[in-house]
Amino acid sequence: MITFSELQISSEIKRAVEEMGYQHATEIQEKAIPCILEGKDVLGRSNTGTGKTAAFGIPTIEMVKPGTKYPNALIICPTRELVTQVADELRKFSKYKEGVKVVPIYGGQSIERQIQQLKKGCGIVVGTPGRIMDHLNRRTLKLIDTNMIILDEADEMLNMGFKEDIEQILSMMPTDKHHQTILFSATWPQAILNITKDFQKDPVRVEIKSAQRTIDTVKQIYYEAPKGKKVNALRVLLQHYRPELCMIFANTKKMVDELCDELNNNNIKAISLHGDMKQEFRSRVMEQFRSGNYPILIATDVAARGIDVDNIDLVVNFDLPQDSEYYIHRIGRTGRAGRKGVAITLISGSKQRGGIRDLIRYTKTNIEKQALPTAKEMMEANRKAFIDQVKVASQNGISKESMTIANELMADGVAIEDLIGALISMTYKHEVIDVEDEKAKRFVSGVDTVTLKFDIGRSKGVKPGNIVAAIVEACKIDGDLIGRIDVRANFSLVDVVVEHVDTVLELMQGRHVKGQVVHVELDRPKKEKNKKDKKEKSNKKKERSSGRRGRSRKEHDKSIRKKKRK
């Protein structure tokens, strides 16, 4: 492993790299940077997390002429997220290089604004295939001075249907002078090799073998859940690992949505990411995730491309990846920058056990099988975690206000042991999830709740967060006092702490949730409903049998008695 100081790069970039905290070049950087600097075409095979952005970004910056009007380099990425990530990285690397301007272009952002930026001149353009084609067709992007074109995540762009756009962009490169074509891809399917054959000249192949691509700092584990119980198993594991930042991968958008709803319904804050989201919304999702406001991000493989967050401590494969290479991409999200990480995979049935064996062979590493934690183990882990939390809090010092309140309580005759016990009972959540339980209950600090029925549901686009936000705003109560929320097709069941039930019933009547006026009532238990329905049905039957022509039961009995007397 060599250091960046040993590479033949400028002192300005070395200074920027050092500030970013990097000392040693990764394997892909060590192999690719010298080849690109020599002007050679390169076909690179590398997954996310190996430093490939620097592998092509550093030599790209080195060859840009400061102050150029038309771009010297064009970088094509599959998603808007990846475009912004790459552009941000290039700006960091070029911090001390004067006159190097980077312009990102992608759909979802004002094209007029992009046109103005391009008119001012830039050295590097980073964009998605569709938006690059828009600018080329408008002639607001000109490639007359472009000496280098780079395809990042080339296989993913082909999977997303950008083959024609990519080939058209490559064919529009100047033919009157030499230019470099750099192509990075996680896999080398035939379609990639065809592009190499048609548009690259004697490319140098830079490949990291699969055994080397697996990150050593990631502990790999798999759990087997009973069929139909994977969601419950996921909740158990999230409670067991307590990650600060976690990414969960599913294979379909539908499953991403269902998982996100299920976790939020059970008081686990999660947010989802889709490839077809508008850029503004994607940016908000990533901001919420990075900040920890929503510590769990659920995504498909395509939507997650370009996400670069260093401090993810847990990756969960809810579904086995459709391609073994995707597994490398997924687990590479954790264990970065020298940190330890954990990657867990959930399986059900013999077919998926076979899938785990395939991954073990592919990665040439051990994926350890572990049993799901039992309720007793989780209770003990929760207890220990709570004790540790209290110890840390006591070591960090207790606030003056807290001591004042404690002294007032003891002055009122509350014994110290009763005071401590009361505080623990108020804050210590000892309930755990049972994997076999179909509807494991959410809890609100162990207090009693009453279920209310709202007459809106999924058919109106309502999600648990909409209901919580409306209640908090209308009733001025803490969101922690709202428990389980079960959103059905046409109504929703909401658990509310007992002492706030009347307030919610009164203040939520006629309020708007997701633009819909709502009616709220107590949700009667099913047995009680059936009992009342049977009683009403019985009364109606008696009335019908009491005589013809609508006579009441009393009138009918009187008529019978008269006949008997006669």
Residue pairs with C-beta under 8 A, 6 or more apart in sequence:
1 24
1 25
1 27
1 30
2 24
2 25
2 30
3 23
3 24
3 25
4 14
4 17
4 18
4 22
4 23
4 24
4 25
5 14
7 25
7 29
7 30
7 33
7 34
8 34
8 37
9 33
9 37
9 58
9 59
9 62
10 62
10 97
12 94
12 95
12 96
12 97
13 58
13 61
13 62
13 93
13 94
13 96
13 97
15 95
15 96
16 92
16 93
16 94
16 95
16 96
16 97
17 54
17 58
17 93
19 95
20 92
20 93
21 337
22 54
25 33
25 51
26 50
26 51
26 54
26 55
27 50
27 208
27 212
28 44
28 46
28 50
28 51
28 52
28 55
28 206
28 208
29 51
29 52
29 54
29 55
29 58
31 206
32 42
32 44
32 52
32 55
32 56
32 59
32 206
33 55
33 58
33 59
35 42
35 204
35 206
36 42
36 55
36 56
36 59
36 60
36 180
36 182
37 59
37 62
37 63
39 178
39 180
40 180
40 202
40 203
40 204
41 180
41 181
41 182
41 200
41 201
41 202
41 203
41 204
42 56
42 180
42 182
42 183
42 203
42 204
42 205
42 206
43 183
43 185
43 188
43 192
43 196
43 200
43 203
43 204
43 205
43 206
44 52
44 55
44 56
44 182
44 183
44 184
44 185
44 205
44 206
44 207
45 184
45 185
45 186
45 187
45 188
45 205
45 206
45 207
45 208
46 52
46 55
46 184
46 186
46 206
46 208
46 213
47 186
47 208
47 213
47 325
47 328
47 329
47 332
48 186
48 305
48 308
48 329
48 332
48 333
49 215
49 329
49 332
49 333
49 336
50 208
50 213
50 332
52 152
52 184
53 85
53 86
53 89
53 90
53 152
54 89
54 93
55 184
56 75
56 150
56 152
56 182
56 184
57 86
57 89
57 90
57 93
58 93
60 73
60 75
60 90
60 124
60 148
60 150
61 90
61 93
61 94
61 97
61 100
61 124
63 72
63 73
63 147
63 148
64 72
64 73
64 97
64 100
64 123
64 124
65 72
65 99
65 123
66 97
66 98
66 99
66 100
66 123
67 99
67 121
68 99
68 121
68 122
68 123
68 145
69 121
69 145
70 121
70 142
70 143
70 144
70 145
70 146
71 103
71 122
71 123
71 124
71 125
71 141
71 143
71 145
71 146
72 123
72 124
72 145
72 146
72 147
72 148
73 123
73 124
73 125
73 146
73 147
73 148
73 149
73 150
74 124
74 125
74 127
74 132
74 143
74 146
74 148
74 149
74 150
74 169
75 86
75 124
75 125
75 126
75 127
75 149
75 150
75 152
76 127
76 128
76 129
76 132
76 149
76 150
76 151
76 152
76 157
76 166
76 169
77 83
77 86
77 126
77 127
77 128
77 152
77 153
77 157
77 306
78 128
78 129
78 152
78 153
78 156
78 157
78 160
78 162
78 302
78 305
78 306
79 128
79 275
79 302
79 303
79 305
79 306
80 106
80 107
80 108
80 109
80 128
80 279
80 282
81 282
81 286
81 305
81 306
81 307
82 152
82 153
82 305
82 306
83 104
83 105
83 106
83 126
83 127
83 128
83 306
84 104
84 106
84 283
84 306
85 306
85 307
85 308
86 104
86 126
86 152
86 306
87 102
87 103
87 104
87 126
89 308
90 102
90 124
90 126
91 102
94 100
94 102
99 123
100 123
100 124
101 120
101 121
101 122
101 123
101 124
102 122
102 123
102 124
102 125
102 126
103 114
103 117
103 118
103 122
103 124
103 125
103 126
104 125
104 126
104 127
105 114
105 118
105 125
105 126
105 127
105 128
105 131
105 132
105 135
105 141
106 127
106 128
106 131
106 279
107 128
107 130
107 131
107 279
108 278
108 279
108 280
108 282
109 279
111 131
111 134
111 135
114 131
114 135
114 140
115 135
115 138
115 140
118 125
118 135
118 140
118 141
119 140
125 132
125 141
127 135
129 157
129 162
129 165
129 166
129 169
130 162
130 165
132 141
132 165
132 169
133 165
133 168
133 169
135 141
136 143
136 169
136 172
143 172
143 173
143 174
144 174
146 173
146 174
146 179
147 177
147 178
147 179
147 180
148 179
148 180
148 181
148 182
149 169
149 170
149 173
149 179
149 180
149 181
149 182
150 181
150 182
150 183
150 184
151 157
151 166
151 181
151 182
151 183
151 184
151 185
151 195
152 184
153 184
153 185
153 186
153 305
153 306
154 166
154 183
154 184
154 185
154 192
154 195
155 185
155 186
155 187
155 188
155 189
155 191
155 192
156 186
156 302
156 305
157 163
157 166
158 166
158 189
158 191
158 192
159 302
160 275
160 302
163 191
166 195
167 195
167 198
167 199
170 181
170 195
170 198
170 199
171 199
173 179
173 181
181 199
181 200
181 201
181 203
183 192
183 195
183 196
183 200
183 203
185 192
186 325
186 328
186 329
187 323
187 325
196 203
210 328
210 362
210 363
210 364
211 363
211 364
211 365
213 328
213 332
214 328
214 331
214 363
214 364
214 365
215 331
215 332
215 335
215 336
215 341
216 335
217 335
217 336
217 338
217 339
217 340
217 341
218 315
218 331
218 332
218 334
218 335
218 340
218 341
218 342
218 343
219 340
219 341
219 342
219 343
219 368
220 331
220 343
220 344
220 345
220 363
220 365
220 366
220 367
220 368
221 342
221 343
221 344
221 345
221 367
221 368
221 369
221 370
222 344
222 345
222 346
222 347
222 356
222 367
222 368
222 369
222 370
223 233
223 237
223 344
223 345
223 346
223 347
223 369
223 370
223 371
223 372
224 347
224 348
224 353
224 369
224 372
225 232
225 233
225 346
225 347
225 348
225 372
225 435
226 348
226 435
226 436
227 348
227 349
228 348
229 348
229 435
229 436
230 318
230 346
230 348
231 259
231 262
232 433
232 434
232 435
232 436
232 437
232 438
232 440
233 346
233 372
233 435
234 248
234 259
234 263
234 316
234 318
234 346
235 262
235 263
235 266
235 268
235 433
235 440
236 372
236 373
236 378
236 432
236 433
236 435
237 316
237 344
237 346
237 372
237 373
238 246
238 263
238 268
238 296
238 316
239 378
239 382
239 432
239 433
240 373
240 378
240 381
241 314
241 342
241 344
242 385
243 295
243 296
243 313
243 314
244 292
244 295
244 311
244 313
245 289
245 292
245 295
245 297
245 309
245 311
245 312
245 313
245 314
246 295
246 296
246 297
246 312
246 313
246 314
246 315
246 316
247 296
247 297
247 298
247 299
247 304
247 307
247 312
247 314
247 315
247 316
247 330
247 333
247 334
248 259
248 270
248 296
248 297
248 298
248 299
248 315
248 316
248 318
249 298
249 299
249 300
249 301
249 304
249 315
249 316
249 317
249 318
249 319
249 321
249 330
250 256
250 259
250 298
250 299
250 300
250 318
250 319
251 300
251 301
251 319
251 321
251 322
252 300
252 319
253 274
253 276
253 300
255 318
255 319
256 272
256 273
256 274
256 298
256 299
256 300
256 303
257 272
259 270
259 272
259 298
259 318
260 270
260 271
260 272
260 298
261 463
261 464
261 487
263 269
263 270
263 296
263 298
264 270
264 463
264 464
264 465
264 485
265 442
265 464
265 484
265 485
265 486
265 487
266 440
266 442
266 484
267 442
267 443
267 483
267 484
268 296
269 293
269 294
269 295
269 296
270 294
270 296
270 297
270 298
271 285
271 288
271 289
271 294
271 296
271 297
271 298
272 285
272 297
272 298
272 299
273 282
273 285
273 286
273 297
273 298
273 299
273 300
273 303
273 304
273 307
274 299
274 300
274 303
275 300
275 302
275 303
277 285
277 303
285 294
285 297
286 307
288 294
289 295
289 297
289 309
290 309
297 307
299 307
301 321
301 322
301 326
301 329
301 330
304 329
304 330
304 333
307 333
309 333
310 336
310 337
310 339
311 336
311 339
312 333
312 334
312 336
312 341
313 334
313 339
313 341
313 342
314 334
314 341
314 342
314 343
314 344
315 330
315 331
315 333
315 334
315 341
315 342
315 343
315 344
316 343
316 344
316 345
316 346
317 327
317 330
317 343
317 344
317 345
317 346
318 346
320 345
320 347
320 352
320 355
320 356
320 359
321 327
321 330
324 358
324 359
324 362
324 363
327 359
327 362
327 363
328 363
330 343
331 341
331 343
334 341
334 342
334 343
335 341
335 343
345 356
345 359
345 367
347 353
347 355
347 356
356 367
359 367
360 366
360 367
372 435
373 381
375 432
375 434
378 432
378 433
379 430
379 432
382 429
382 430
382 432
383 430
386 424
386 427
386 428
406 419
409 419
410 416
410 419
414 422
425 446
426 445
427 445
429 443
429 445
429 446
430 446
431 441
431 443
431 446
433 440
434 440
441 483
441 484
442 483
442 484
442 485
442 495
443 483
444 480
444 481
444 482
444 483
444 495
444 497
445 480
447 497
447 498
448 497
448 498
449 483
449 484
449 495
449 496
449 497
449 498
450 495
450 496
450 498
450 501
450 522
451 493
451 494
451 495
451 496
451 522
451 523
452 493
452 494
452 495
452 496
452 501
452 504
452 505
452 520
452 521
452 522
452 523
453 491
453 492
453 493
453 494
453 520
453 521
453 522
453 523
454 467
454 491
454 492
454 493
454 494
454 508
454 513
454 518
454 519
454 520
455 490
455 491
455 518
455 519
455 520
456 462
456 490
456 491
456 492
456 513
456 514
456 516
456 518
457 487
457 488
457 489
457 490
457 491
457 492
458 487
458 488
458 489
459 489
459 490
460 514
460 516
461 514
462 487
462 492
462 513
462 514
462 516
463 487
464 485
464 487
466 513
466 514
467 482
467 485
467 487
467 492
467 494
467 513
468 479
468 482
468 485
470 508
470 511
470 512
470 513
470 518
471 477
471 479
471 482
471 494
471 496
471 504
471 508
472 478
472 479
472 482
474 507
474 508
474 511
475 500
475 503
475 504
475 507
475 508
477 500
477 503
477 504
481 496
481 497
481 500
482 494
482 495
482 496
482 497
483 494
483 495
483 496
483 497
484 493
484 494
484 495
485 492
485 493
485 494
485 495
486 492
486 493
486 494
493 523
496 504
501 522
504 520
505 520
505 521
505 522
508 518
508 520
509 518
509 519
509 520
510 517
510 518
510 519
511 517
511 518
512 518
524 532
542 553
543 552
543 553
546 552
546 553
546 555
546 556
547 553
547 555
547 556
547 559
551 559
